[in-house]
Amino acid sequence: MLIHKLTADECRDVLSRARLCRLACARSDQPYVVPVSIYYEPAENAVYSFSVLGQKIRWMRDNPLVCLEVEEIVSRSAWVSVVATGRYKEISRSTEDAELRRRASALFEKQSQWWLPATAEVTSTDRPPVPIFFRVMLGRLTGRRASKPE
Amino acid sequence: MLIHKLTADECRDVLSRARLCRLACARSDQPYVVPVSIYYEPAENAVYSFSVLGQKIRWMRDNPLVCLEVEEIVSRSAWVSVVATGRYKEISRSTEDAELRRRASALFEKQSQWWLPATAEVTSTDRPPVPIFFRVMLGRLTGRRASKPE
């Protein structure tokens, strides 16, 4: 198996196809990583995501430095992995963020429950929790591709 | 879709089946997350893993607090996710760690290249990098299962 680095453009291609990533945040030297739903916006070099209020959101409000990881796995010897550092930026309920909020909401409308792993327990009798939308403004992108030698 | 918390036993069952996890570490408030190969050892409540020397190992030597995440995804409405905090413990090359090292090495013998996403670029002409084996001694386990309402 050969491992090759991806170019920045290839990393962005992988992010564009991704609908799920693992998002890591940290507080007081303790990292925390959970799966979240994402949409990559190349024009902003940012990913959009959302969650209900919980540990992840509280920690990212305290420390906006995050890291996300995306995979495309075909087999043990054919996969791609992209890792990106980034900065958490919450989309508020203020008038100023209304357009961003409308946009984020539209992006995730079709997959409204996929993001729930990171939330509190939800049962059929509960009211749907209120989502908090946020962006991760991306910094350094690195990626690797594995393939079999020809 | 319903989301239910897993019991500690159910979390351990998921970990026992997992061969891949996402491992998050942190330094100076910056988290970092990469996929790594694992074997869970229930008797020690620890996972075994390995990597070549790189950012991940350097950071975990500086700050041993880590977090790992494991998934079993069947579909958008049928999945399991387990998150565990833990502490990095390197398996040294000393005589004292010889038995641990032999054991870790045997666990990963059959999948010797699967763990390479987290390593430096490797091409066919390079010599195989020397692996560093480590354990993550697990702390708090939490897990969630999604299912469709009956």
Interface residues (C-beta under 8 A of the other chain):
Chain A: M1 L2 I3 H4 K5 R22 L23 A24 C25 A26 D29 Q30 P31 Y32 V33 V34 P35 N63 L65 V66 C67 L68 E69 E71 R76 S77 W79 S81 V83 T85 Q111 Q113 W114 L116 P117 T119 E121 V122 T123 S124 R144 A146 P149
Chain B: M1 L2 I3 H4 K5 R22 L23 A24 C25 A26 D29 Q30 P31 Y32 V33 V34 P35 N63 L65 V66 C67 L68 E69 E71 R76 S77 W79 S81 V83 T85 Q111 Q113 W114 L116 P117 T119 E121 V122 T123 S124 R144 A146 P149
